[in-house]
Amino acid sequence: MTTTINNRTIMNEVTINAPLQLVWYAWTISERVSEWFAPESVVEAIEGGAYELYFIPGNKTGMNTKGCKITKLVAEKELRFTWKGPDQFESIMNSDNELTTVNVSFESVDPKTSKVIVEHTGFKEDDQWKEAFEWHQMAWSGVLSSLKSALEKGEGNLCCQPID
């Protein structure tokens, strides 16, 4: 897995021992997303459809991406959606005119192996955004590790869980 940072863009890449169709479904079917990303999700796999993740089940007011939408969808090739950061960054990145964008690209390496590239853009340069940027660097690395583990071993680690 590699992580690259340029001009406030986070890029992560992971190779997964799973066919492309299964990797695509992991991102585009709500029940599958809930196995490795967030415990509750609403994914409407059409352009303009919801891409909402709820990191605390039942909580519709905090720690979620409620209102985020799919802005581009090309089957088994590309998924792009708007993004809201966690509650601690709500004041800088969660209002409708401040949303960042996540672009997920999918490639088949061979019939049993796939590559996923996540590119998260829209971070601003000022100091307020520095912590949000660094947090998302760490989070995307964990998210892709969870995806890989879920598809290869059936053991996803849900992202961003509150600490008891």
C-alpha positions in Angstrom: 0.0 0.0 0.0 1.3 3.5 -0.9 0.3 6.9 0.3 1.2 10.0 -1.7 0.6 13.7 -0.8 0.7 16.5 -3.3 -0.9 20.0 -3.1 -3.4 19.0 -0.4 -4.4 15.8 -2.2 -4.3 12.5 -0.4 -3.6 9.5 -2.7 -3.7 5.9 -1.4 -3.4 2.8 -3.4 -3.9 -0.9 -2.5 -3.7 -4.1 -4.3 -6.3 -6.7 -3.2 -6.4 -10.4 -4.0 -10.0 -10.3 -5.1 -11.8 -10.0 -8.5 -12.7 -6.5 -9.6 -16.4 -7.1 -9.4 -16.2 -8.0 -5.7 -14.1 -5.0 -5.0 -16.6 -2.8 -6.8 -19.5 -4.3 -4.9 -17.6 -3.6 -1.6 -17.8 0.1 -2.4 -21.3 0.3 -4.0 -23.6 -2.0 -2.1 -24.7 -0.6 1.4 -24.5 -4.0 3.1 -21.0 -4.6 1.8 -19.8 -1.1 2.7 -21.0 -1.8 6.3 -18.6 -4.8 6.5 -15.4 -2.8 6.3 -16.0 1.0 6.3 -18.8 2.2 8.6 -21.3 0.0 10.5 -24.3 1.7 8.9 -24.3 3.0 5.3 -26.7 4.3 2.6 -25.3 3.8 -0.8 -27.5 4.5 -3.9 -25.2 3.5 -6.7 -26.3 6.1 -9.3 -25.0 9.5 -10.1 -26.7 11.9 -7.6 -27.4 9.0 -5.2 -26.5 9.0 -1.6 -23.1 8.0 -0.3 -23.7 8.3 3.4 -21.7 6.5 6.1 -22.8 6.5 9.8 -19.8 5.7 12.0 -21.9 5.4 15.1 -25.0 3.1 14.4 -28.3 4.9 14.9 -26.6 8.4 15.3 -27.8 10.6 12.4 -26.5 13.8 13.9 -22.8 13.2 14.4 -19.9 11.2 12.9 -21.4 10.7 9.5 -21.4 11.8 5.9 -25.1 12.4 5.8 -26.1 14.4 2.6 -23.0 13.3 0.6 -23.7 12.3 -2.9 -22.2 10.3 -5.7 -21.0 12.7 -8.4 -19.6 10.2 -10.9 -20.1 6.5 -11.4 -18.6 4.3 -14.1 -19.2 0.7 -13.3 -16.0 -1.1 -12.1 -13.9 1.9 -13.1 -14.6 5.0 -11.0 -16.7 6.1 -8.1 -16.6 9.8 -7.0 -18.5 11.2 -4.0 -18.6 14.3 -1.8 -17.2 13.9 1.7 -17.7 15.3 5.2 -15.0 15.0 7.8 -15.5 13.8 11.4 -17.1 16.0 14.0 -13.9 17.6 15.2 -13.5 19.2 11.7 -17.2 20.0 11.2 -16.7 23.8 11.3 -14.2 23.8 8.4 -15.2 21.1 6.1 -18.8 20.0 6.5 -20.9 22.8 5.2 -22.3 22.3 1.7 -19.9 24.8 0.1 -16.8 23.3 1.8 -17.2 19.6 1.0 -14.1 17.7 -0.2 -14.3 15.0 -2.9 -13.2 11.4 -2.8 -12.4 9.7 -6.2 -12.0 5.9 -6.1 -10.5 4.3 -9.2 -10.6 0.5 -9.8 -8.3 -1.6 -12.0 -8.2 -5.2 -12.7 -4.6 -6.4 -12.4 -5.6 -10.0 -13.4 -8.8 -12.0 -13.0 -8.1 -12.6 -9.3 -6.4 -9.3 -8.3 -7.6 -5.7 -8.3 -6.1 -2.3 -7.6 -7.9 0.5 -5.8 -6.7 4.1 -5.8 -8.3 6.6 -3.5 -7.7 10.3 -4.3 -9.2 12.8 -1.7 -9.1 16.4 -2.9 -10.4 19.8 -1.8 -8.3 20.4 1.3 -7.4 24.0 1.8 -3.9 25.2 2.5 -4.4 27.1 5.8 -3.4 25.9 9.3 -7.0 25.0 10.3 -7.1 22.4 7.5 -3.7 20.9 8.4 -5.0 18.7 11.2 -8.0 17.6 9.1 -5.6 16.7 6.2 -3.3 14.7 8.5 -6.2 12.9 10.1 -7.6 11.9 6.7 -4.2 10.6 5.6 -4.2 8.2 8.6 -7.9 7.3 8.2 -7.7 6.4 4.4 -4.7 4.2 5.1 -6.8 2.3 7.7 -9.9 2.2 5.5 -8.0 0.6 2.7 -6.3 -1.9 5.0 -9.8 -2.8 6.3 -11.1 -3.2 2.8 -8.2 -5.5 1.9 -8.6 -7.6 5.1 -12.4 -7.8 4.6 -12.1 -9.0 1.0 -9.1 -11.3 1.5 -9.8 -12.7 5.0 -13.4 -11.8 5.8 -12.2 -9.5 8.6 -12.8 -5.8 8.1 -12.0 -3.3 10.8 -14.6 -0.6 10.7 -13.2 2.9 10.5 -13.5 5.7 13.0 -15.1 3.8 15.8 -15.5 5.8 19.1 -13.2 4.6 21.9 -15.2 3.2 24.8 
